[in-house]
Amino acid sequence: MTDRNGIFAGDNPFEIAKRWLAEAEGTEPNDPNAIALATVDADGRPNARMVLLKKIEDDAFIFYTNYESAKGTELSAQPVAAFVLHWKSLRRQIRVRGHVGRETGAQADAYFDSRSLKSRVGAIASRQSRPLKNRAMLMAEAAKVGAREGLQPQRPDYWGGFRITPFEIEFWADGDFRLHDRFRWHKRNDSNAWEITRLFP
């Protein structure tokens, strides 16, 4: 058993992650739920971008996007991903690697409906990651979608959630003289048991 205590205490990594995120919501100036999401393309080349983590479930992390975007198509073809949550204010980070599946049901509908009207219109209007001649074309498409969809636009089939079910979660906290604290939670062969290891910084 590793000598975990303080901010690392607990038997459930998802509860630790929720606790850290809640702390960051009180200290980070912008988007404490921003994650650097990494995927791979059809040729195995890595790709990374910032997205917003929207929910930590009992066994997974969820974000939403356009399924036809670069990340959406990459995740559909290669359903594995990694991400990092990093908080400068707390001097901590969480790294996650896991398997990916879509969230397209009532939960995705509810989240889409919770967004502002303009954000919903923008999600429908944007052909994310595809070439755009100029901004005027985007604004014209958004105006057209707004007029067509009215005040209650519905979530389109090409937009929804991705659920990352981790096989590895690492918690990191900054230490004096670069002597950081790192704990890795790892599952072997999709078992339900986590192996917890303290790592050299």
Secondary structure as UniProt FT lines:
FT   HELIX           6..8
FT   HELIX           13..25
FT   TURN            26..27
FT   TURN            32..33
FT   STRAND          34..40
FT   TURN            42..43
FT   STRAND          46..56
FT   STRAND          61..66
FT   TURN            67..68
FT   HELIX           70..77
FT   STRAND          80..87
FT   TURN            88..91
FT   STRAND          92..103
FT   HELIX           106..114
FT   HELIX           117..125
FT   TURN            128..129
FT   HELIX           135..149
FT   TURN            150..151
FT   TURN            157..158
FT   STRAND          159..173
FT   HELIX           176..178
FT   STRAND          181..186
FT   TURN            189..190
FT   STRAND          195..199
//
